Amino acid sequence: MLTLFHHPLFASCRFVRLAFGEYGEELALIEEKPWARRKEFLTLNPAGTLPVLLAEGDVPVVGAAVIAEYLDETRGALKRDRRLLAENPIDRAEIRRLAEWYLIKAEGEVTRHLVRERVLKPLMPSAQGGGSPDAAAIRAARANIRQHMKYTNWLAGTRNWLSGPRITYADLAAAATLSVLDYLGEIGWAEFPAARDWYTRVKSRPSFRSLLADRVRGLSPAAHYADLDF
């Protein structure tokens, strides 16, 4: 069994967990606090970022996009119709574009700030950046949620899955990101029915079960978080 160093409310880590889950592979999970900068962890990844996968031979594979490519080359290419990347180069480009939209753009505009202010800062020592949440940062992040939900709603309303006819990395990246916001109760799903229907389908997949069981110390999820019929 491979090992993943992760944090339960980092979208990039959730993305990797979903991808392995779609291929029916379990991961040993080690929760890492990247702000602590443990020497043992920095030996694996001097950048101190998550996720980090200990692959075959305990070789570290660092970063969500790199892990996704590694997973596709070592598992996905053998899965045919279950492959999370398409065979066609143009289709692969669209999948990668959307994965980047959620794991980089939405992360930078929304998720990273809400997780840092609402989840991490209360747990972090002041010397490592902890303290009271920044209300301005939270307001700015919340102001950007609607843009990403409108785009997700449009994608879900015009395609079977977000990048095309079947589930791909694009769906997993989006679901990982939105699941963090859903845990925090930040999404008004009633306003985005197509996105909600799509998310319900992803949320109901076996790969999602471990995410629905996640809990973060000091912060319970929204009441509907683990409800498959919300």
C-alpha positions in Angstrom: 0.0 0.0 0.0 1.3 3.5 -0.9 1.4 6.3 1.6 0.1 9.8 1.2 1.1 12.7 3.4 -1.9 15.0 3.4 -4.2 17.4 5.2 -7.9 16.5 5.2 -9.0 20.0 4.1 -6.5 20.6 1.4 -8.2 20.3 -2.0 -5.0 19.0 -3.7 -4.8 16.2 -1.2 -8.5 15.3 -1.6 -8.0 15.2 -5.3 -5.3 12.6 -5.0 -7.3 10.5 -2.6 -10.3 10.6 -5.0 -8.1 9.6 -8.0 -6.7 6.5 -6.2 -10.1 5.7 -5.0 -11.5 5.7 -8.5 -8.9 3.1 -9.4 -9.8 1.0 -6.4 -6.5 1.5 -4.6 -6.3 2.3 -0.9 -3.7 4.7 0.5 -2.1 4.8 3.9 -2.8 8.4 5.1 -0.4 10.4 7.3 -1.8 13.8 8.3 0.9 16.4 8.0 0.9 20.0 9.4 3.1 21.7 6.8 3.6 24.8 8.9 5.4 22.7 11.5 8.2 22.0 8.9 9.1 18.6 10.4 12.7 17.6 9.4 11.5 14.2 8.4 8.9 15.6 6.1 11.3 18.2 4.6 13.6 15.4 3.7 10.9 14.0 1.5 9.9 17.4 0.1 12.2 20.4 0.8 9.5 22.7 -0.4 7.4 21.6 2.6 4.2 21.4 0.5 1.4 18.9 0.3 0.5 16.4 -1.1 3.4 14.0 -1.1 3.0 10.4 -2.2 5.5 7.7 -1.1 5.4 5.6 -4.3 7.0 2.2 -4.9 10.3 1.9 -3.1 9.3 4.8 -0.9 10.2 7.3 -3.5 8.5 10.6 -2.9 6.3 12.0 -5.7 5.4 15.6 -4.9 2.4 17.7 -5.9 -1.1 16.9 -7.0 -0.5 17.4 -10.8 2.7 15.3 -10.7 1.0 12.6 -8.7 -1.9 12.6 -11.1 0.4 12.1 -14.1 2.3 9.4 -12.2 -1.0 7.6 -11.4 -2.1 7.8 -15.0 1.1 6.4 -16.3 1.3 3.5 -13.8 -2.4 2.7 -13.4 -4.6 4.7 -15.7 -3.2 3.6 -19.0 -4.3 0.1 -18.1 -7.9 1.1 -17.2 -9.2 1.9 -20.7 -12.8 3.2 -20.3 -12.1 4.0 -16.6 -9.0 6.0 -17.3 -9.2 9.5 -15.7 -7.3 11.1 -18.6 -8.6 10.8 -22.1 -6.8 9.1 -25.0 -7.2 12.1 -27.4 -4.6 14.9 -26.8 -7.2 17.7 -27.2 -9.5 16.0 -24.6 -6.5 15.6 -22.3 -5.8 19.3 -22.6 -9.3 20.2 -21.6 -9.1 17.9 -18.6 -5.8 19.4 -17.5 -7.2 22.9 -18.0 -10.2 22.3 -15.8 -8.1 20.5 -13.1 -5.8 23.6 -13.1 -8.9 25.9 -12.9 -10.0 24.3 -9.6 -6.7 23.2 -8.0 -4.8 26.5 -8.8 -7.3 29.3 -9.7 -10.1 28.4 -7.3 -7.5 27.5 -4.7 -5.8 30.8 -5.0 -8.9 32.9 -5.1 -11.1 31.0 -2.6 -10.2 27.8 -0.9 -6.7 28.5 0.4 -7.8 31.6 2.2 -10.9 30.2 3.8 -9.0 27.1 5.0 -6.2 29.2 6.3 -8.3 31.7 8.1 -11.1 29.4 9.4 -9.3 26.1 9.9 -5.5 26.5 10.2 -4.8 29.8 12.0 -6.7 28.8 15.2 -4.5 25.6 15.4 -1.2 27.2 14.4 1.2 28.7 17.0 1.6 32.4 16.6 5.2 32.0 15.7 4.1 29.9 12.7 1.4 32.3 11.5 -1.4 31.4 13.8 -3.8 33.8 15.4 -7.2 35.4 14.9 -8.8 34.9 11.5 -8.5 37.8 9.0 -12.1 39.0 8.3 -11.0 40.9 5.2 -9.4 37.8 3.7 -12.5 35.7 4.4 -14.8 38.4 2.8 -12.6 38.5 -0.3 -12.6 34.7 -0.7 -16.3 34.5 -0.2 -16.9 37.2 -2.8 -15.1 34.9 -5.4 -17.1 31.7 -4.6 -20.1 32.8 -6.8 -17.9 33.1 -10.0 -16.6 29.5 -9.6 -20.0 28.1 -8.8 -21.6 29.8 -11.8 -18.9 28.3 -14.0 -19.3 24.9 -12.5 -23.1 25.2 -12.9 -22.6 26.0 -16.6 -20.2 23.1 -17.2 -22.5 20.7 -15.4 -25.5 21.9 -17.3 -24.0 21.6 -20.7 -22.0 18.4 -20.4 -22.5 14.9 -18.9 -19.4 15.3 -16.8 -17.4 18.5 -16.5 -15.0 17.8 -19.3 -17.1 15.6 -21.5 -18.9 12.2 -21.6 -17.2 10.5 -18.7 -15.7 11.2 -15.3 -12.1 12.4 -15.4 -9.5 14.3 -13.3 -11.5 17.4 -14.1 -14.4 16.2 -12.0 -12.2 15.0 -9.2 -10.4 18.3 -9.0 -13.7 20.2 -8.9 -15.2 17.9 -6.4 -12.2 18.0 -4.2 -12.3 21.8 -4.2 -16.0 22.2 -3.7 -16.0 19.5 -1.0 -13.8 21.6 1.1 -16.1 24.6 0.7 -19.1 22.3 1.4 -17.4 21.1 4.6 -17.2 24.7 5.7 -20.8 25.4 4.7 -19.8 28.1 2.2 -21.9 27.0 -0.8 -25.5 27.9 -1.4 -26.4 24.9 -3.5 -30.0 25.9 -4.2 -28.8 28.6 -6.5 -26.8 26.2 -8.7 -29.0 23.2 -9.4 -26.9 21.7 -12.2 -23.7 21.9 -10.1 -25.6 20.4 -7.2 -26.9 17.4 -9.3 -23.4 16.8 -10.6 -21.8 17.0 -7.1 -24.4 14.6 -5.8 -23.3 12.1 -8.4 -19.7 12.5 -7.5 -20.4 12.5 -3.8 -22.3 9.2 -4.1 -19.3 7.3 -5.7 -17.3 4.8 -3.5 -14.2 6.9 -3.9 -15.8 9.7 -2.0 -16.6 7.8 1.2 -13.4 8.5 3.0 -13.7 12.2 2.4 -17.2 12.2 3.9 -15.7 10.7 7.0 -13.1 13.4 7.4 -13.3 15.6 10.5 -11.1 18.5 11.6 -10.4 19.1 15.2 -12.4 22.1 16.5 -14.5 22.5 13.4 -17.5 20.2 12.6 -18.7 20.0 9.0 -21.9 21.6 7.7 -24.9 19.5 8.7 -25.5 18.2 5.2 -21.9 17.5 4.4 -22.1 13.7 4.6 -25.7 13.5 3.4 -25.9 11.9 -0.1 -29.4 13.3 -0.6 -29.0 17.0 0.3 
